[in-house]
Amino acid sequence: MNIALWVLQGFLAFAFVMAGSMKAFSYEKFKKQAGDHAPAKNLALFIGLCEIAGAIGLILPWATGVVPVLTPVAASALALVMILGVGHHLQHKDPFSKAVPAFVLFVLSALVAVGRF
């Protein structure tokens, strides 16, 4: 189970660093991809930085053994961000296919949170 959680944490960290980097450092590319309902630049920057911090929190505390409880806390926080993302897509009546990645990341983050708590 530990190896499966590590693989899942690595995948999630990669996914959140990539998504967060695009929101934080390539807003125009993100806005083009997100369409008309893209959040404002400052909000996208905040969300992107939170995703990057959460990605670090998925790996670093558990790997170093320094305050390892922060890993499931980070996973829980990322799950919350993904629920808000799904809600954003549903609120704007986006096609269901736009909400699926956020939902999948929610489920995987929740699994890590439960597995590490």
C-alpha positions in Angstrom: 0.0 0.0 0.0 2.9 2.3 0.8 4.4 2.0 -2.7 1.0 2.6 -4.3 0.5 5.8 -2.3 4.0 7.0 -3.2 3.3 6.4 -6.9 0.0 8.2 -6.5 1.7 11.1 -4.7 4.3 11.4 -7.4 1.7 11.5 -10.1 -0.4 14.1 -8.3 2.7 16.2 -7.5 3.6 16.2 -11.1 0.1 17.0 -12.3 -0.3 19.9 -9.8 3.1 21.4 -10.5 2.3 21.4 -14.2 -1.2 22.8 -13.8 -0.1 25.3 -11.2 2.8 26.5 -13.2 0.6 27.2 -16.2 -1.8 29.2 -14.1 0.9 31.1 -12.2 3.5 31.7 -14.9 1.7 31.4 -18.3 -1.6 33.1 -17.7 -2.3 33.9 -21.3 -1.9 30.2 -22.3 -4.1 29.2 -19.4 -6.7 31.8 -20.3 -6.8 30.6 -23.9 -7.2 27.0 -22.7 -9.8 27.8 -20.1 -12.0 29.9 -22.4 -14.4 32.7 -21.4 -14.8 31.6 -17.8 -11.1 31.8 -16.8 -10.6 33.4 -13.4 -8.9 36.8 -13.2 -5.1 36.9 -13.4 -4.5 37.4 -9.7 -6.9 34.6 -8.7 -5.3 32.3 -11.2 -1.9 33.2 -9.8 -3.1 32.4 -6.3 -4.6 29.1 -7.3 -1.5 28.2 -9.2 0.8 28.9 -6.3 -1.5 26.9 -4.0 -1.3 24.0 -6.3 2.5 24.2 -6.5 2.7 24.4 -2.7 0.3 21.5 -2.3 2.5 19.4 -4.7 5.5 20.1 -2.6 3.4 19.2 0.5 2.5 15.9 -1.1 6.1 14.7 -1.2 8.5 16.6 1.1 7.0 16.1 4.6 6.5 12.4 4.2 9.8 11.8 2.5 11.8 13.7 5.1 9.9 12.6 8.1 9.7 16.2 9.3 6.1 16.9 10.3 4.7 14.1 8.1 1.1 14.9 9.0 1.4 17.8 6.5 1.3 15.3 3.6 -2.3 14.2 4.2 -3.2 17.8 5.1 -1.8 19.0 1.7 -3.7 16.2 0.0 -6.9 17.2 1.7 -6.4 20.9 0.8 -5.8 19.9 -2.9 -8.9 17.8 -2.8 -10.8 20.9 -1.6 -9.3 23.0 -4.4 -10.4 20.4 -6.9 -14.0 20.3 -5.6 -14.0 24.1 -6.0 -12.8 23.6 -9.6 -15.5 21.1 -10.4 -18.0 23.5 -8.9 -16.6 26.3 -11.1 -17.1 24.2 -14.2 -20.7 23.2 -13.2 -21.6 26.8 -12.3 -20.6 28.1 -15.7 -22.3 25.1 -17.4 -19.1 24.1 -19.1 -19.1 20.7 -20.9 -18.8 17.8 -18.5 -15.5 16.9 -20.1 -14.0 20.1 -18.6 -14.9 19.0 -15.1 -13.6 15.5 -15.4 -9.9 16.2 -14.8 -10.7 18.2 -11.7 -12.9 15.4 -10.4 -10.3 12.7 -11.1 -7.7 14.8 -9.2 -10.1 15.2 -6.4 -10.6 11.5 -6.1 -6.9 10.7 -6.2 -6.1 13.5 -3.7 -8.8 12.2 -1.4 -7.3 8.7 -1.6 -3.9 10.0 -0.6 -5.4 11.9 2.3 -7.2 8.9 3.6 -4.3 6.6 3.0 -1.8 8.8 4.8 -4.0 9.8 7.7 
